[in-house]
Every structure is written in structure tokens, then in C-alpha cells.
Amino acid sequence: MVRSNGAATARDAVDSFLSHMRVERGVSPNTLAAYRADLGQLADFVRGGDGDGVSWAGVDESRVEAYVIHLGQNGFGDKTRARKIASMRSFFGFLADEGTIERDPTENISAPRLGRSLPEALSEEEVDRLLDAPGGTEPADLRDRAMLELMYAAGLRVGELVALDVEHVDTDAGTVLAFGKGGKERLLPLHPGAVDAVAAYLASARPSLAGEHAGRALFLSSRRRRLTRQGFWLILRRRSVQAGIGKKLTPHTLRHSFATHLLHGGAPLRHVQELLGHASITTTQVYTHLTSEHVRSEYDRAHPRSG
């Protein structure tokens, strides 16, 4: 957990957020630079010029509202203000999910409406191609298939995936125990295909990948150590090319696809929130417009007078 009671720890919180956005969300260097600049400006405002360090936990809704007013009074256009507010909301949402702050002070803050974009989800057919890409019987193939199946079956964050130990997956019960942000545990169900892929990996691949430094880590690299987030990202990129998927693909794309496909299948938003490990339903509500679009497309397809 990142403390937030001094200048150095305030910078640590920003650095942790930027690392999360780079590794798990795959944002570009230019976007990271914009985030850093926006959060630096926010920190300057919160600090108030008194030279003290920023305490993110001490920022309440009234202070956030004052910052939004400050942006409007200083001549920023709608697009720039929307970006700065979005940066702030993403940052405080991250801190809340991590357990660094008790409550997100930006929950009720609105930004200039410019349209909202979400990561592009894979289609179900694309997911099938990706999961089938590591179709061989070599240890790396069995490992990659197990990782991809597990990540999509449970909607795991990449950090949660690589942190798994062998005992966290129960192939008899068909469950995985994930440790989310702030150390929160959640027991997630797995479908039989994912269970079979993990069982095959444990039986035929992990023993040959394990080295003296492997410990109890579930997924191991070619160096016989616990696989890193960056290592998984490289594997994902290679397998996506192999599967012929042309769109940009990051570890978060699989998690996003998991949520999108569940909601399209009729899963209640609250259930998806629990599966994703979101601390607040407002985080999950980003998907509600997707379900509305799905309902509309299904209506247009099925209603006898929609054509």
C-alpha cells in the first residue's frame, strides 16, 4: 500500500499509478507524460503553495470541486479541462482501489462531455483464436494457454495473474483465489476449459520450467523464476500476432473483454463488479453503455418492425 502523508510518498503514489497505466493499461509514453503533467498541476493546487507535501488522503470532494473551478477560471478549453479531470478521476480511482484512500473524492465530479472511449474488447471469435494460438505441447505452449484461459475465465488483472501460487488454483473445485488491490481476496469460479488448461500445465509443463528460485509461483518464465507482468505482456503480444489479431491488445483487454462478454450474456452489473474486484460500483458502471448498445442491437435484430 502506498502511504500518502508526505511529498516523497505523494510522488510514490503518482509513480505507482503511472506504472499501473503503462503496464496494465498499455498507455503510450505521450499519454503517460500528460498524466504526469496533469497530476503535477493537481498536486501544486492541493499543496496551495505552502511548501508542505501533498496528502492525497486529505483531499475531499470540496477540494476537488475547487480544482475544477480553478481549471475553468484559468482559461483551459473544454477538451483540456476534460483531460485534466479525467486524469484526476483515474488517479483517485486507482488510489481507492489500492486502499490508499478510504473514499474517492471525485465520484460525483463531472467533466465537459466530449464522448467517452473505452478499450476495444475482443470479439468472442477473436478470444477463441487467441486462446487457441498456443496449441502445441511444449512447456511454453501449455503455460501460455493456461495463462490466457485463466485470465479470460476469471477477469484477472495481470498483477493478480503473475502473483498466483500453485495452491491458489483448485482444479478439483474449479476455482482460483485472486489477491486484488489493497490485498483484498476474492474466490472466482473457473469454467472446465480453463481448469483443464491449468491442470495440463501443472502436470506436464511446470515441473520442467521450475528452478531453484521458482518457489510456489504458478507461472514461470524461461529463466525458471516467477513470470513478471512485463513478461506476460510480451507473451500476449506474440500470441496475438500468431492469432492474427490486428487491434491493439494489452493485458487489460482480456479483462475488459471478460466483463463485456458477461454483461452481453445477461450477467447483472453487481455480479460483474464482484468478479472484477471493483471497490465501487461506479467503476463498473463504465460498462453500462455497452449493455445499452447490446440491447439496442438485439432489439433491432429481433423486432419485426425494426427493419
N, C-alpha and C positions, 0 to 999 in steps of 0.2 A: 504494500500500500504506500502511496506517495503522500508524505506529510505536506502540509501547506501553510506553515507558520513562519516563513522567512523568505528572503529574496532568493537564496540558493534553492530552497525546496520549491518555491514558485516556479523557477526556471526548470526544475526537475519535472514538475507536473506538465509543463508545456512540452518538454523534450519527450516525455513518455507518450503524450498524445500524438506528437508528430511521428514517433516511431510506430505507433499503432496505425496511423493513417498510411504510412509508407508501406509497412509490411503486410498488414491485413486488408487494407482497402486498395492498395496499389496506386495511390495518387501520384501525380507527376511531380518532379522537382519544382516546377513553377508553382504548382498549387501548394506544395509544402512551404515555399518561400512566402506565398501570400498569407497562409495560415500564420506563419511566424510573425510577419509584419502586423497582421490584424490583432493577434493576441498580445504583441508588444504594446500596441496602442491601447488596448484594453487595460493592460497592466499599468500603464502610465496614468490612465484616468482613475483607476481604482486606487492607486497609490496617492493620488492627489497632490503630488509634488512635495510631500513632506519628507521624502527620503527613506521612509520605512519600507520594509519588504511587503510584498503582496500576500495577503491571507485569502486564498480562494474560498476557504470555508466561511469567511466573514462577509462574502458578497451576497447580499439579499436581493429580493425582487425590486425593491425601490432603487437600489444602486444600479441594477441592470437597466431599469426604465430611464434613469437619469443619463446613462450612457447612450441609450437610443436617442434621447432628446438631444444630447450633445452632438451626435453624428448629424442630425438634421439641421442643427444650428450652425454647423461649420461648413455648410455648402457641399456636402457629398451628395452625388446624384443617387437616384433610386437603386441603380444596379450596384454601385459601390457600397451603399448602406446595406443592401440585401446581402452582399457577400460578407461584410463585416459582422452582421448579426448572425448569419449562418455559421461563420467561424466560431463565434461566441457560443452559440447553442450547441454545436458539435462538441466543443471543448467541455462545457459544463455537463453535457450528457455523458461524455466519457468519464468525467470525474465522479458523477453519481453512480454510474455502472461499476466503477472500480471501488466504490465505497469510500472514496477520499472525502466527499462531502455528503451530508445526510440528505439534502434536497436540492434538486436542480432549480436554481432561481430563474431560469429562462423558460420554464414550462409554459407560461402564459404570455410570452413575448411574441409579437407578430412582426413580420418583416414586410417590406414592399412586395406585392405579389407579382412575381415575374415568371411564374410557372415553375414547377418542381420536377427535377430529374432524379431518377433512381438508377442504380446499377442495372444493366440489362441482364435479365435472367436467361438461363439456358432453356431451350425447349426440352420437353421430355425426350424427344428423339436425340437431341444433342447430348443429354445426360447419358442416355444409353450408349452412344458412341464413345463418350469419354470413359465410362466405366468398362467398356469392352476393349479399350485401347491396350492395356497391359494384359494381353491374352495368353502370354507364354507361361512356361512352368519354371523359369529361372527365379531365384530368390527375389531379385528386384521386381520382377513382374508380379509375383504373389504379394509382395509388400505393397506395391503401388495400387494394385487392385483392392487390397484390404483397406488402405487409407482412403481411397476415393469413395468406396462403398460406405465406409463408416462415416465419413464426413457428410455425405449427402443423406444418409439414412437418419442421422441424428441432428443435422444442422449445426455441427460443431464449429466454433471459431478455430482458426489454425493454431493458436496458442494452446487451446484445450486439447486438440488432437495430439500435438507433439509432447504434451505433458503427461499423457496416459502411461500408466504402468500396466504390466501384464494382468495383474489382478483386478484392474478396473473394468475389464470386459468379461462378462459372464456368458459364455456361449451356451450353457445349459438353459439359463433363464432368458437369454436373448436381450440383454441389457448392457448399457455402458454407463459408468459413473463418471460424469464430467465435473471438472472444477473450474467454475466460471470466474467472472470478475469479482474482486473482493473476497475470493476464496469460497464463494457460495457453491454448494454441491447440488447437482440435480441428476436423478436417475432416469435415463432415457431408454425407451424401447427401441429394439432393432428388428428390422424385417429379416426373414430367413436368408435372403440373398447376402446381406451384409454379414450375418452370423457365419454363413458358410465360407465367405471370403476370409474373414478373420481366423476362423478355425484352420483353414488350409495354410494360411501364412504361419500360424503358430506351430503347426505340425511339421511343415516342410521347408520353411524359409528362415524363420527367426533363429533357429539353432545354428545355421551356417553363417548368419550375419553377426551373431553375438561375439563380442570380445571381452577382455577382462574389465573394460570400463563400461560395459553395457548396462550393468546393474539390472534393475527391473523394468527398464524402459521398454515400452511395447514396440515402438517403431524405431528401427536402427538405420544408420547411414552406411555407406560403403566403408567408412572408417571405423565401423563397429562400435559406434557411440550413439547416444540418443540423437535422433534426427532434429534439426533445427527448423524454425519457421522459414528461414531463407531457403534451406534445403528442400522443404516441401514445395515452396513456390517454384523452384527450378524444375522439380519433377512435374508439377502441374502444367507448367508451360510446355514442357517437352511432350507430355501425353496429349495436351490439347492440339498441338501441331500434328501429332500422329493420328488423332481422331478427325482431323480436317476441320476443326472449329476455327473460323476466321475472326470471330469477335474477340475483343479484349477479355481475358479471363484472369481473375485473381482468386485467392482462397475465399474471399468474401462472396464471390459469385456463386459458389456452391451453396453457401449458407442462405443467400438471397433466393436462389432457385428452390431450395428446400421449403422456405416459408411461402413463396409464391405458389408452388405446386400444391401445398397443403390447403391453402386458402381457396385456390381454384377448385379443389376437391370437396370443399364444403366444411373444412375444419373451422371451429369458432376462433375468433381472434384471441380470446383469453387463453385457449389451449396452445395456440402458436406462441403466445407470449411466454408461457411456462416452458415450452420446449426450447425456445431460443435463449431463455435465461435473462430476459429483459427485466430490469428492476421496475420499470414503469410501463404501463400500457400505452402511454403516449409515444414511446419509442417504437412499439409495434404498429401503431396506427399509421405509420408511413406507408403501410401496405394496403390501407383500406381503399384507396382509389384504384388499385389493381383489381380488387374484387368487384368494385363497381363496374369497371370496364369489362370484366369477365361476364358479369350478369347481363350487361347490355349486349355483348356479342352473342351470348346464349339466347337472349330474347329475340334478337334479330334473326338468328338462325332458325329458331323453333316456332315463332308466332306465324300463324297462317297469313296474316295481312302485313307482315313486316317487309315483304319483298316488293 
